[in-house]
Amino acid sequence: EAQVTQNPRYLITVTGKKLTVTCSQNMNHEYMSWYRQDPGLGLRQIYYSMNVEVTDKGDVPEGYKVSRKEKRNFPLILESPSPNQTSLYFCASSFDSNSPLHFGNGTRLTVT
Amino acid sequence: AQTVTQSQPEMSVQEAETVTLSCTYDTSESDYYLFWYKQPPSRQMILVIRQEAYKQQNATENRFSVNFQKAAKSFSLKISDSQLGDAAMYFCAYRSADQAGTALIFGKGTTLSVSS
């Protein structure tokens, strides 16, 4: 089944404790991206990648890192999480930057 | 910069009735894509319908159709014969076709409730 898989689905952590949210897609998509969803703000792009070893900042990149060492994986790294990073995070992928995005099931992150 | 506006934070409809969700956008580009995504309580993001700006014909997917007015920069979603399973938050989104790698820009969403 074609899908984007994010893990974990729920994560509670404390300020400053490094964490990684994994994302993997099995559709051989070139384009991958991360969004955060906050009430009243919709979804905003954090980072995106157009291919292996190519990543770029989105609209809200501060406090996040990503890597794209393999085509299928695009992890989101929070080196020192803070409470304002409490949010619902989505990974998404598409065949190219003009195709519809396929979303993962989301990761609910709480930073206390 | 492009913006997407959904002016209806909440809408309600009765089963079997028709409802229209509004979306307007602002752009100076001529080539772009517009989307409607559905987010049910499971929080999964599901693509409902897609419209290419250079196509004048309105997109249709079963009970879902759009009214795309390019000059007015309007992209409304019509849901016909509403079902309980249509209850969700709906997001309108814009994506540039001119600039590679650009983000999908979302509106703030409309919560649709369906009553029996």
HADDOCK unambig.tbl for C-alpha pairs under 7 A between the chains (distance, minus, plus):
assign (segid A and resid 40 and name CA) (segid B and resid 108 and name CA) 5.77 0.50 0.50
assign (segid A and resid 41 and name CA) (segid B and resid 108 and name CA) 5.32 0.50 0.50
assign (segid A and resid 42 and name CA) (segid B and resid 106 and name CA) 6.02 0.50 0.50
assign (segid A and resid 42 and name CA) (segid B and resid 107 and name CA) 5.88 0.50 0.50
assign (segid A and resid 42 and name CA) (segid B and resid 108 and name CA) 4.15 0.50 0.50
assign (segid A and resid 42 and name CA) (segid B and resid 109 and name CA) 6.32 0.50 0.50
assign (segid A and resid 43 and name CA) (segid B and resid 106 and name CA) 5.91 0.50 0.50
assign (segid A and resid 45 and name CA) (segid B and resid 103 and name CA) 6.35 0.50 0.50
assign (segid A and resid 50 and name CA) (segid B and resid 101 and name CA) 6.45 0.50 0.50
assign (segid A and resid 97 and name CA) (segid B and resid 100 and name CA) 5.88 0.50 0.50
assign (segid A and resid 97 and name CA) (segid B and resid 101 and name CA) 5.20 0.50 0.50
assign (segid A and resid 98 and name CA) (segid B and resid 97 and name CA) 6.09 0.50 0.50
assign (segid A and resid 103 and name CA) (segid B and resid 45 and name CA) 5.95 0.50 0.50
assign (segid A and resid 105 and name CA) (segid B and resid 43 and name CA) 6.88 0.50 0.50
assign (segid A and resid 105 and name CA) (segid B and resid 44 and name CA) 5.04 0.50 0.50
assign (segid A and resid 106 and name CA) (segid B and resid 44 and name CA) 6.99 0.50 0.50
